[in-house]
């Protein structure tokens, strides 16, 4: 597991949070926001324009051109952008107005909406970079979020975002803002069933399904890019065919539909026995969904599905989707030639309550 933060010791006089781009070569610094990392005996030191910080976790493998956020008051650094990462994302808030039964990040009364600091960091990122924004529910800060996104895109028109949202807060008057963001932002939006009650039960919110379709109308009107997301569970596996038909008839304009396996943490861990569906034993409903979407020329991906749990003919849909900081390859993956293509397993995967059919013998 890759650590994304560390405690520090520092001599900063200004205690305001700030962003810096780390250079491993002293001569490569190009601005006063660039810093230099050096190793002194067993210490990792970052020299910045504001002073010097020692990283107290010497297992952190900071990369060249990595972007770090320093929080001097609490003597902490956070890794904002890692050049080698398969995804970089920003947790904007842990507040949420839904309580999904499989949520991997249960809501808390905490937010991190420091848009000025994030803007500072993004302007240090390279051209054509990409950033995910997650929660909680980011659109609980809809207006400042819109303004932040527009400010970034105005100065870096090649920058792209992927934003996870339950899409419960878009309004008709947001269509213009959504249009301005449409080329640079993809909205990742969950839909768990073609039946309103089933969807509402999964997200623990009455009326969520119908409110979601109001938002889909605004997103369609604005030309927005949408990645539809459906987490696979016992509660909705038999709904996949109905959901596939709904997508084909009412939501064919989406960019892609992603069917996702569970992450065994948070509420999902609490409810695991009630909700986990083992696709390594029964892939039939997913196969039907793929067939329906194929026939309607709608893109489909499988996220968080290890290759060995997916029949050979359908592995092309299985993406390397688990963020590198929280994925692992287990003993059954030893000598597997597909590791570079396969998502592997979540760090918190447990064999005894997970898939029954895994390993190279199932490839």
N, C-alpha and C positions, 0 to 999 in steps of 0.2 A: 504494500500500500504506500502510495506516495504522499508524503506530508505536505500540506499546503500552508502551514503557518509555523511560527516559532516565537519564543520569547527572545528578547534582545537586551543588551546593555548598551547605552548610548551616551553621548555628550551633547545632544541637540539642545540648543537654548530655546529655539522656537518649537513649541509642543504641538503645533497644528499638524494634522496628518498630511502626508505628501507622497507623491509617486516618484519613482526613479527607475531608470533603465540601467541594468547592470552590465558592465563590460568586464570581460576577463582579461582583455588586453588594455593597458593603461592608455595607449595611443589612439584607441578607437573612440574615445569620448567625443561627442559632437555638440553637446549643449550643457548648460548648468544643471540640467535634470538627469544627466548621465552620471553614473557612479562607477567605482572601480572595486572589484572584489579581489582580495588577496588572502592567502592562507599563511598564517604565522604560527609555526609549530602545530598545535592542535586546535588553533583558533581560526574561525572564518570571520574576516573583517570586511565591511563594506564602507568605503570612503565616499561620502556624498558632499555636495556643496554646503550642506547644513551642519556637517560634522561626521562623526564616525560611529558606526554601530557594530557590535559583536553579536553574531548569531549564536545563541546558546545551544541550539541543537546542531551539533556538527555532522549529523547524518544527512542534512539537507544538501542536495546536489543542485546548487543554483547553476542555471545555464547562462551562456553568453546571450545578451540581448533580452534576458528575462526582465519582466517589469514587476517591481515590488511596491507594495503599499506599506508605508511606515506609519504606525500609530504610537507616537512617542509617549503620550500620557499613560498608556497601559503597557508600554514596553513590549510591543508586539509587531511583527511583520506578517503580511499576508502575500502570497504569491498570486498576482493578478493575471499574468500572461506568461505562459511557458511556451517557447517556440516549438518544442518537439511534441507537445501534447496533441492527442487526437481530438480534444475539444477543450476550450477555455470558457468558463462560465462565471457569472456574477450572481450571487445570492442577494437579491434586492430586499426581500422581506420574508419573515416567517409567519406573518399574518395571513389568514385565509378565511374566506366566508363559506367554504365547503369542508366537509369532514369525510373524505373518501375512505372507504373501508380498507383500502390497500395502500394508503399514502405512505411513501417512504420517508417523508419529512413532516411529521405531525406538526400542526400549527403551534406557534408560540407567540407571545406578545413582544416580538422583537422585530426591528426594522433597521436597515442599513442603507437608507436612501441618501447617501452622500454624493449627489450627482456631480457636484463640482470636482470632487476628488476623482471620480471615475472618468470624467471628461479629460482631466489632466493626464490620467494613465492611458486612455485610448489614443490621445494625440501623440503618444510615444510609440504606439504600435506600428508595425510596417504597413505598407500599401497592401490593399486587397485582403486585409485581415478580417476575422470573423469572431463574434462574441455571442455566447448564449446568455440570456437573462432568465433567472428562475425565481421561484418562491417556495412557499407561500404563493400569494397571488399578486404579481407585479402591477396589475391594473387597479389595485386599490390606491395606487399613486398615479392614476392615469394622466392627469394634466401635466405634472412635472416630468413624467416619463415621456409623454409626447414631445414636450419642449426639449428634453435632453436628446432624444433620438434625432429630432430635426436639426439641432445644433451640430451634432456629430456629422450627419449626412451632408450638411451644407459645406463643411470644411473637408470632409473625407468622403467624396461621393462614391468611392469604391468599397466602402466599409459595409459589412452586412451583419445583421443580427438574427438570432433565432430566439423567440420569446415564448416561454410557456405561460399559458393563461387559461382559465376556465371560461373566458369569454362571456362572463355574466354582466359586464359593465359597459360594453360598447353601446352607444346611442346613435340615433340618426344624425345628430349634429356632429358626430365624430367622423363622418364619411370623408370630409375634406382632409382632415389630418391623416386618416388611414390611407387616402390616395397619395399624399405627399411621401408617405413611408413605404409605399407598396413595392417599389423596386429593390429596397434594401432590407426589408423586414419580412421574415417568415414567422407566422404565429402558429405555435404548436398547441392544438386544442383537443381536449378529450371528448369523446363520444362513446359511451359504453354499451348502448343498445339502441335498437330501432323502436323499442317500447318506452314510452315516457316514464312510466312508473319504475321500470327496472333501472333506467339511468338515474332517476332521482333517488332511488334507494341506495345505489352504489355511492353516490356523492353526498348522501344524507342531507338533501335539500329539496324540498317540494318546489315544483315549478321550474327547476333548473333546465330540464330538457327543452321546454317551450321558450324559455328566455334565451337559451343557446341558439335556437333557430332564428330568433329575432336578430341576434348578432351575426349569424351567417348571412342574412340578407344585407346587412351593412357592409360586411367584408366583401361580399360579391359585388356590390354596387361600387365599391372603391377600388376594385381590381387587386385586392390584397392576396398575398400568397399564404396558403393554409396547409399545414401538415396536420391531418386528422390523426388522433392517437386513441387506440383502444387497448387497454390492458386486459389480457386474457385471464379469465377466472372461471371457476365452476358456475358462478352466478350468470355468466353471459356467453359461455362457449356455445350453447345451443341457440343463441341469438345471432351468431355470426352471419348465417345465410341471410336472415332478414335485414341485418345491418348492411350487408353487402348490396342487397337490392335497393335499400334506401339511398346509399351513397351513389349507386349507379344512376338513380333516377332524379334525386334532389341535390346531390352534392358532387356531381361529376366534374365540377370546375376546380376542385381542390388540387393542390400540387402533388400530394401523395397521401396514402393511408398507411399508417404504421400500426401493425399489431405487435403488442409488447408483452414479454414475459415479466413475471413479478420480481421485485427486488425484496429479498428477505430481511427487511429492517422496518422500523417504525410500526405503523398499524398493520402492515402486511405480516410482520413477524407475530404480532398478537393474534391475528386471525388466520394464520397460515393453513391450518388443517381444514378450515371452512372454505377457503378460497383458492388454494393452489390447484391448478389443473395441469397434469403431466402430459404435455404434448408428445413426449417420447413414446408414450403408450398408445395415444390416439391423436392422429393428425388430421382426421377426416374432415372435420368442420373447417379447419384452416384451409385445407386443400380445396374445398368447395368455394370458399371466399376468394381464393386466388384465381380460380377458374372464372368466377363471375366478373371479377375486376379485369382480368385479361381480356375477356370478350367485350368489355366496354372501354378498353384502352385507358384504364386508370392505373396509375402507378401504385405499387404496393411494396412495402418493406417489412421485414421481420426484425424487430429489435430485441436484443437480450436473449436470443435463441442460440445456444451452442450448436455448432454444425452437426454433432453426433446425435442431437435430438430431433433433427429435421431430415425427412426422407431425401435421398440424393437428388431427385428431380427438382426439389424446391429450395436447395441450398443457395441458389443464386439470389434469392430474396433476403437471406439472412445476412445482416450487416454487422460490421465490427463496431458495435454501438455503445459498449460500456466504456465510460470515461477511464482513461489509463490509471488515474489515481486510485480507483476503487475496483479494478478488475484483477483476477488471478487465474492461473491455470493449475488445475489440481493434478493429483497423481495419475489419474486416468488420461491426462493429456500428454504424459511423457511419450516421447517419440512420435507424436502426432505431427504430420507434415502440414497441417492446415492452421497451425497456431497464428500465423501472421494474418490470415484472413478471418479467423473466428473471433467472436467477441469474448470467448472464455466464460468465466463465471464471476459473479459479484464477490467481493472480498468476504462477505458474510454468508456465502453459500454453505449449506450443510448437506453433505451427501445423504445422511440418514433420513432426511425428510424432503429430499429433492427428487430429481429425475431418477427413474428406475433403470433406464437404458442409456448409459453414457460410456464414452471411451472409444478408442480406435476400432474396436471390433464392430461398432455400429456405423462406421463410415462407409 
